[in-house]
Amino acid sequence: MAEIIEDFLVKRDKGYYCAYGDFYVDPLYPVQRAVVSHAHGDHASPGHREIYCTKATSAFMQVRYPKQPLQSYHVFDFEEGFNINGVEIVFIPAGHILGSAQILMVYKGIKYLYTGDYKLQEDPTCEPIKIIEADVLITETTFADPNVKHPDPKGEILKLDVPSNIMLGCYSLGKAQRITALMNLYLPDREILVHHSMLPLHRIYDSYANFPMKYALYNRKSMKGDEKNKVYLVPPLTFNSYRRAKNVVRVFASGWARLQASNDISLYLSDHVDWEDILTFVKAVKPKAIWTLHGDGRQLHAHLSENLIIRDIFEQTYRPDYC
């Protein structure tokens, strides 16, 4: 029976590298072959010769990186298998944002499951996560802390039921669309205005998702009327540049407590798994080993080490011959 290859996926300067298939997973710098889990900037970057991703991820990347040649994209449906140099690869829905995928890599009979970013909470704007079994679980640990419990999204959104216009800072891809949908659902009288940089991303969601969103493009006159029912969604840099904005309630959507301190209302809305979600996920995947990345995995290591082989993903010094 085949054994787990301990260096099947390793961390390098350019990203996570699989020497057995000669490709990178979510590389940050240009490489020959990039397998991309989703379109957030810390996972999807331009300049690669070949990009393997889902259809929605390709659509977002084309908007964000217009100079990337269209012929470089190799686009696949969820659960449509493909092969790179002997490694079988399948994209599995991750539930993080629209098009986000776990990356299942099968080599010599062993299943290596890279989660990318993922969440278990319901989200009408993206594909729900699908949980499969694997021999090795390669999981993010962004919120791998027993003290972190993501609150119910409905309760958080209802905090915005205040008699004032709101300036709401959020990430342009994923978070902005989820907030739009949640407010449409739970606060339907609120008028959602989106920053111009978010508009093309909202429109991609409109073309892929099954949840119709109601929103409009912001203009200077939008928030000057007598009605105090408007919510203006802006990206983080714009939000920070308007620290002294008047006649609005300031809110920033994030799972991080440090980003809530100076705001008028705290809005804890995360698109990642919390501690209990990770444990639920591990139990369902039934891995023989766990490799952790994207965060501090020490508390998870301590919690699971008696029953599982668990460690950080190996780091390997970058060598140009593998570029």
C-alpha positions in Angstrom: 0.0 0.0 0.0 1.3 3.5 -0.9 2.5 5.7 1.9 2.1 9.4 2.5 4.9 11.4 0.8 6.0 13.9 3.5 7.2 16.5 1.0 4.4 16.1 -1.5 3.6 19.8 -1.0 6.1 22.2 0.5 6.3 25.9 1.2 8.7 27.8 -1.0 9.3 31.5 -1.6 7.0 31.6 -4.5 4.2 29.5 -2.9 3.3 25.9 -2.2 5.2 23.6 -4.5 4.5 20.0 -5.6 7.7 18.6 -7.2 5.9 15.4 -8.1 3.6 17.3 -10.5 5.9 20.3 -11.0 3.3 22.9 -10.2 2.6 25.5 -7.5 -0.6 25.9 -5.5 -1.6 29.5 -4.9 1.8 31.0 -5.8 2.4 34.7 -5.1 5.0 35.2 -7.8 5.1 34.1 -11.5 5.6 30.4 -12.1 5.1 28.0 -15.0 2.0 26.2 -13.6 -0.3 27.7 -10.9 -3.2 25.8 -9.5 -5.4 28.5 -7.9 -7.9 27.9 -5.1 -9.7 31.2 -5.3 -9.4 34.8 -6.5 -8.4 36.7 -3.4 -5.1 38.5 -3.9 -3.2 36.5 -1.3 -4.0 33.3 -3.3 -4.3 34.5 -6.9 -1.6 36.5 -8.6 -0.8 37.4 -12.2 2.2 36.5 -14.5 1.9 32.7 -14.6 2.4 30.8 -17.9 -0.6 28.5 -17.0 -3.4 29.0 -14.5 -5.7 26.1 -13.5 -8.8 27.3 -11.7 -12.6 27.3 -11.6 -14.7 29.3 -14.0 -15.7 32.0 -11.5 -12.1 32.3 -10.3 -11.0 32.9 -13.9 -13.7 35.6 -14.3 -12.5 37.5 -11.2 -8.9 37.2 -12.2 -9.6 38.5 -15.7 -11.1 41.6 -14.1 -8.3 42.1 -11.6 -5.4 41.2 -13.9 -6.5 42.3 -17.4 -2.9 41.9 -18.8 -2.9 38.2 -18.0 -3.2 36.4 -21.4 -6.6 34.7 -21.8 -5.0 31.6 -23.2 -3.1 31.0 -20.0 -6.3 30.0 -18.2 -7.2 26.3 -17.9 -10.8 26.4 -16.5 -12.6 23.5 -14.9 -15.9 22.8 -13.3 -16.1 21.5 -9.8 -15.4 17.8 -9.6 -14.1 17.7 -13.1 -10.8 15.9 -12.9 -7.6 16.8 -14.7 -4.0 15.7 -14.6 -0.7 17.6 -14.3 2.3 15.4 -14.8 0.8 12.4 -13.2 -1.0 14.1 -10.3 -4.8 13.8 -10.6 -6.5 17.1 -9.5 -10.1 17.9 -8.7 -11.7 21.1 -7.5 -14.1 20.7 -4.6 -16.4 23.6 -3.4 -14.8 25.4 -0.4 -17.7 27.7 0.5 -15.3 30.7 1.0 -16.4 32.9 -1.9 -17.9 32.3 -5.3 -15.7 29.9 -7.2 -13.5 29.0 -4.2 -12.2 25.5 -4.3 -10.5 22.9 -2.1 -7.8 21.2 -4.2 -7.8 17.5 -4.1 -4.5 16.0 -5.4 -4.2 12.3 -5.8 -0.8 10.7 -6.3 0.0 7.0 -6.1 -3.3 6.3 -4.5 -2.9 8.9 -1.7 -5.4 11.8 -1.4 -3.9 15.2 -0.4 -6.6 17.8 0.3 -5.6 21.4 0.3 -8.4 23.5 1.7 -7.4 27.0 0.6 -9.7 29.3 2.6 -13.0 27.7 3.5 -16.1 28.2 5.7 -19.0 26.0 6.9 -21.5 28.9 7.5 -24.3 29.2 5.0 -23.7 31.8 2.3 -26.3 32.2 -0.5 -23.8 34.0 -2.7 -21.4 31.0 -3.2 -21.3 27.3 -3.6 -21.7 25.5 -0.3 -18.7 23.6 0.9 -18.5 19.9 0.1 -16.7 17.6 2.5 -14.8 14.6 1.3 -12.5 12.1 3.0 -8.7 12.4 2.4 -5.5 10.8 3.7 -3.7 14.2 4.2 -5.6 17.3 5.2 -3.7 20.5 4.4 -5.8 23.1 6.2 -5.7 26.9 6.8 -5.5 27.9 10.5 -6.5 31.6 10.3 -8.8 31.3 13.3 -7.5 28.1 14.9 -8.1 29.4 18.4 -10.5 27.9 21.0 -11.5 31.4 22.0 -12.7 32.3 18.5 -16.4 31.6 17.8 -17.9 33.3 14.7 -21.4 34.7 15.6 -24.5 34.1 13.7 -24.5 36.3 10.5 -28.1 37.2 10.8 -27.6 38.7 14.3 -24.6 40.6 13.1 -26.4 42.1 10.1 -29.4 43.2 12.3 -26.9 45.4 14.2 -27.1 47.6 11.2 -30.8 48.4 11.8 -30.0 51.9 13.0 -31.6 55.3 12.0 -28.6 56.5 10.1 -26.7 56.1 6.8 -23.8 53.7 7.1 -20.3 53.7 5.6 -19.4 50.0 5.6 -15.8 48.9 4.9 -15.3 45.4 3.6 -13.2 43.4 1.1 -14.4 44.0 -2.4 -14.5 40.3 -3.4 -16.7 37.9 -1.4 -17.4 40.0 1.7 -19.1 42.9 -0.2 -21.4 40.5 -2.1 -22.2 38.5 1.0 -23.1 41.6 2.9 -25.3 42.8 0.1 -27.2 39.5 0.0 -27.6 39.4 3.8 -28.9 42.9 4.0 -31.3 42.3 1.1 -32.6 39.3 3.1 -32.7 40.7 6.6 -32.9 44.5 6.1 -34.7 44.8 2.8 -35.6 48.5 3.3 -31.9 49.4 3.3 -30.6 50.8 0.0 -27.2 49.2 -0.8 -24.7 51.5 -2.7 -21.4 50.0 -3.9 -18.1 51.6 -4.6 -17.2 51.7 -8.3 -14.3 49.1 -7.8 -16.8 46.6 -6.4 -19.3 46.9 -9.3 -17.7 44.5 -11.8 -17.3 41.9 -9.1 -21.0 42.2 -8.1 -21.9 41.8 -11.7 -19.9 38.6 -11.9 -21.8 37.3 -8.9 -25.0 38.2 -10.6 -24.0 36.1 -13.6 -23.0 33.0 -11.6 -24.9 33.0 -8.4 -28.5 31.9 -7.9 -29.2 34.6 -5.3 -30.4 37.9 -7.0 -28.9 41.0 -5.3 -30.3 44.5 -5.1 -27.8 47.3 -5.2 -26.8 50.5 -7.0 -23.6 52.2 -7.9 -22.7 55.0 -5.5 -22.6 58.6 -6.7 -22.1 61.8 -4.7 -25.7 62.6 -4.4 -26.7 59.2 -3.2 -26.4 59.8 0.5 -27.4 63.5 0.6 -31.2 62.9 0.8 -33.4 63.0 3.9 -33.8 59.3 4.0 -31.3 57.6 6.4 -31.6 54.1 5.0 -28.4 53.9 2.8 -25.4 51.6 3.3 -22.3 52.6 1.3 -20.0 49.6 0.8 -16.3 50.7 0.3 -13.0 48.8 0.1 -10.6 49.0 3.1 -8.3 51.8 1.7 -11.3 54.0 1.0 -12.8 53.3 4.4 -9.5 54.3 6.1 -9.2 57.5 4.1 -12.6 58.7 5.3 -11.9 58.4 9.0 -13.6 61.7 9.7 -16.6 61.2 7.5 -19.6 63.0 9.0 -23.3 62.1 9.3 -22.6 58.4 8.9 -22.1 55.4 11.2 -18.8 53.8 10.5 -18.6 50.0 10.4 -16.0 47.5 9.2 -16.9 43.9 8.5 -14.3 41.4 9.7 -13.7 38.4 11.9 -10.7 40.2 13.5 -11.4 42.0 16.8 -8.5 44.4 16.1 -10.4 45.8 13.1 -13.4 46.7 15.2 -11.9 48.9 17.9 -12.4 52.4 16.4 -15.8 51.8 14.7 -19.2 52.9 15.7 -20.7 49.3 15.4 -18.7 46.0 15.5 -19.6 43.7 12.7 -18.0 40.2 13.1 -18.5 38.6 9.8 -15.9 36.1 8.7 -15.5 33.9 5.6 -13.2 31.5 7.4 -13.7 28.5 9.7 -13.5 29.1 13.4 -12.2 26.6 16.0 -15.3 24.4 16.2 -15.7 24.4 12.4 -12.2 23.2 12.0 -12.7 20.3 14.5 -16.0 19.4 12.7 -14.3 19.5 9.4 -11.4 17.3 10.6 -13.8 14.7 12.0 -15.6 14.5 8.7 -12.5 14.4 6.4 -11.0 11.6 8.6 -7.4 12.3 7.6 -4.4 10.2 8.7 -2.3 13.3 8.9 -2.8 17.1 9.0 -0.5 19.8 7.6 -1.3 23.3 8.7 -0.7 26.7 7.0 -2.0 30.2 6.7 -2.0 31.0 10.4 -0.9 29.8 13.8 -1.5 26.1 14.1 0.0 25.5 17.5 -3.2 25.2 19.5 -4.7 22.9 16.9 -1.5 20.8 17.0 -1.7 20.5 20.8 -5.4 19.6 20.7 -5.1 16.9 18.0 -1.6 15.5 18.5 -2.6 12.6 20.7 -4.8 11.1 17.9 -3.3 12.4 14.7 0.0 13.2 13.0 -0.2 17.0 12.8 2.4 19.5 11.9 3.1 22.7 9.9 3.7 22.2 6.2 7.4 21.8 5.5 9.4 24.8 4.3 11.9 24.3 1.6 14.5 26.8 0.3 13.6 28.1 -3.1 15.7 26.7 -6.0 15.5 28.2 -9.5 15.7 24.8 -11.2 12.1 24.1 -10.0 10.7 27.4 -11.2 
